[in-house]
């Protein structure tokens, strides 16, 4: 599954002792910064960008979790989703403000009053547009290979995609109080069509919905290497067409100073996916940039490259 149970106790229980995508990209960018943060434990003051990136991603995922009723066209689906984006943007802005005010050490040149809710809304809408490209492709392929599995009440994956009304998947469910006693059901207008019928637009949304970090789950949703020395937290996993594509969400644009680190980050995730015996083989990797509404494709590592990465990362 895209999440695993963290190592219990010992030195590996401390996150700085595990190899991560952020640690890897920090080392490649600046070995001194990596040493100070990962080995010495020094941190830097919080920036507004760190906060906005997190709350915008959560808001985007909350929109994806909604289940649409009958839709006549892709444009109808887009209009419905855009209305949700506005609501989630306002919620995310307030969450970000609260998180920013709670930070004790902040960059002195940062002021939350400069953050605009309209910018949040536009970025979330851009993310929805990128997802709707998948919905369109799913519709054109009549739902892909799993449509009848869904229509018959089945789930083709070990871990379902998060959706409102469905029980969230906690990595360590025994640590969640009264999990089985909670009622997660929510009324929604979505209904699957009968077997062998032509696909409807709302079905394409449901089928194309990726796995992503469930914002209802407070536990870390990471993959862990079987030996415990590496971990990584994915943003999205596209899989509706039978191909595994790992996606990392960036709230900025592809021309940013840190954009060149994305390929290294995604290659690490693909390696970790292969070493944790996840369902399926990674065929593609993508970066979704919400500011510029860009989708950047990368080739997944070959088996030979994955073996070389074993040696490189274990050094």
N, C-alpha and C positions, 0 to 999 in steps of 0.2 A: 504494500500500500504506500501512497505518497507520504505517509507519516509513520513514525515508529516509536517504540518505547525507549526512553533515554537510558543510558547506563546508570546503574544504581551504586552510589558510593564510590570511594576511592578517588584518585587524582583525576580520572576521566569524568567525574561528575562535575568538574569545573569547566565551564565552556572555553576558557582560554587555553585549556590543554588539548582541545580538539581542533583538527583542521577544518576550516570552513571556507565558503566561497568569499566572504568578506575579508577574512584573514589572508587568503591567497591573493586577492586583487590588491589589497593594501601592501603586501610584500612586493609584488611586481611593480607597484607604483612608487613605493618609497620604503626600502628596507628599514631605515631608521624609525619611521613612524610605526611600522609593524612591530619592531622590537620594543618601543616605548609603550605601545598600547597592549600588545599581546603577552609580552614577557614581564615588563615592569608593572603594567596595570594602570598607566597614566591615561587620562581621558581628556578630551577637549570640550570647550563649552558648546552647548546645544545651539543649533541653527534652526531658523524657521523652516528651511527646506527639509530637514529631517522629520519635522512634525507633519508638514503638509503632505509629504510623500506617503506616509503611513495612513493618515486619515482619508486621503483621496482613494487610495487602493482599497481600503475597507468599504468605502462608500460605493465604489464601482462594483465590488463583489456583492454587496447587498442588493444592488439593482439586478445583477445576474440571477440572484436567488428567487426573484419573483416569477410567477407562473401565469402566463397570459391566457386570456380567453380567446374565443374565435377572432381571427384577423383575416381581412380580405386581401391584404397585400403586405409587402415588406415595408412600405411607407406607413401603413397603419401600425405595424409593429414598432417602427422607429418612433412615431409620435407618442405611443403609449410608454415606451421606455424613456423618452426625453422628459416626460412629465415626472417620472420617478427620479430622474437625475436631479431635477430641481429640488425636490424634497430632500434627497440624500445629500446634496451639496450644502444645504443649510444646516443639516444635522452634523455633517463633517466639519464645517467651519466652527461650529460651537464646540465640538469635541477637540478640535485643534487648539482653540483658544484656551480651553480648560487645561489641556496638556501643557501648553506653553506657559501658562501662569504658574503651573505646578513645578516647573523646572527651576532648580535653585541656581544653576550656573548657565548663563546664556551669553551669547555674543552681544557685545555692547552696541553694535551697529544694527541690531535687529529690533523691529517694532511690529507687533501683531496688527496694529492699526493699518499697516500697509497691505495686509492680506485681504483680497476681495473674494466674496462668495461667488461672484460671476465667473471668476477664473476657475474656481473649483468646479462649477457646473459645466463649463466648457470642456474641461479635461475629462470629466466623467462621461460626457456626451461623446467625446472623441473615442474614448475606450469602447463605448457601446457601438460606435460605427465600425471599429475594428472587429468586434465580435459579430456584428451583423454580416460582415463579409463571410464568416463561417456559416451563419444561418442561411445565407443565400446559397452557398455551395451545398449545404446539407439538403435544402429544398430541391435544388436542381438534380441532386443524386437520389431523390425520393427517399431521403432519410438515412441513406447509407446501410451498412450491413446489420445494424442492430434494431431497426425500426420495429420489426415484428416481435422481437424480444421484449421491448418496452411495452408494446401494445398488449402483450399477453400477461403483463404484470411482473416481468422479470427485470433483472439488472445485469447487464453484461460485464460489469467490472467488480472487482473485489471490494472496492470502496466507491460508493455512489457520489455523484456530484452534489454538493450542498444545495439545498432548496428549502424555502420556507414551507413549513408543514411537515418536513421530514426530520427524523431524529438525527442530531449531529453526531459525528464520529469522534469520540474523545480518544486520544492515544492511550490514556490510562483511566479508563472509565471508573475503576474502583475508587479513584480519588475524588469523584464528583458526587456530592451529596444528593441523595434522592433522585438520581438520574432516571431510574425506571419509573418512578412515581410522577415524573413531570409529564405534562401534556404538551407536546410540540405541535399538535395539529393546528392548522390555520385554514380558514375557508378561502378557497381560490376558485376561479372559474375554469381551470384547465381540465380537459377530458381527452383521453386518447381516442382516436378513431378506431373503427373496426378493422379486422385483418384484411389485408390486400387492398384497402382503399388508398387513393392518392393522398400523398402527404399534405397536411395543412400547415400554414405558416407558424402557428403556435407550437405544433409538434416539432418543427425544425428548430425552434428556440430551445425547447426542452432537450432534444437529442444533442444539439451542438454545445449545450452548456458544458464548460470544462470542469475538471476538478480544480479547486482553488482553496486557499486557506479560509476556513469557515470562520467568519467574524464572531460567531456565537461561542467558539471554543477558546477558552482562556489558556489552555495548555499549549506549549510549543508544538507546532505541527511540522516536525522535521523528519527527514530521512536520516538514519544512523547506520554507519558502516557496521557490519556484523561484529567486528572487533572493537568497536566503540571509539576509535581514534579520529573519526571524521563525521561531520554532520552537515546537513544543508536543508534550507527551507525554500521550497518551490513557491512560485506565485500562481501559475496556471499550468494545467496539463490538458492539452487538446487531444481527443482520442475518438471522436464520434465516427470517423471514417476508417477506423481500424489502424490508423497510424498514430504513434506516440510523438507528440510535439511539445517540447518544454518551452514555456513562455515566461519571460521576466518582464514585469511592468515597471516602466520608468515614467515619472510624472513630468520629466523635462523633454528635451529633444535630442536627436542623434548627434548634434554638433557640440554637446556639452563636454566639459573637460574630462569627465569620468566615463564617457561613452565607450572609449577604447577598451575599458575593462570588462565590458559586457560579455564579449566572446569567451574570455577566460572564465568568467563566472558560470556561463551556461555549459561550457565544456566540463567544468567541475561537477555540475549537477548531473550531466549525462553520464559521467563516470560513476558517480555515487549511485545513480539509478541502476546501472548495470551491476554494481557490486552488492546491492541490497535485494537482488532477485525480484525487482518490481515486475508487474504484469506487462509484458510487451517490451519491444526494443525501441529505443529512441531513434527516430528517423530524421528529425529536424529540430532545430532550435530557433527561437524567435525572440526579438526584443520589441515590445509594444511601447511606443513613446506617446504619452497622452497629450503633451503640449503641442506637438507638431503632427499628431495623428499619423505616425509612421509605423510600418511593420518592417523590421530588418531581419532577414533570414540568414541562418548560419547552418553549415553542414554539421551533422553529428560526428563525433570521433569514430574512427574505424576500430575494429577489434585490435589491430596492431597498436594503434594510438592509445587505446584504453589500457593495454598491457604496459606500455611505456609509462603511462600516468601512474600505474600502481607503484612502479619503482621511484618515480619522481616524487610523489606525494608522501611515500613512506620514509623518505630520507630524514 
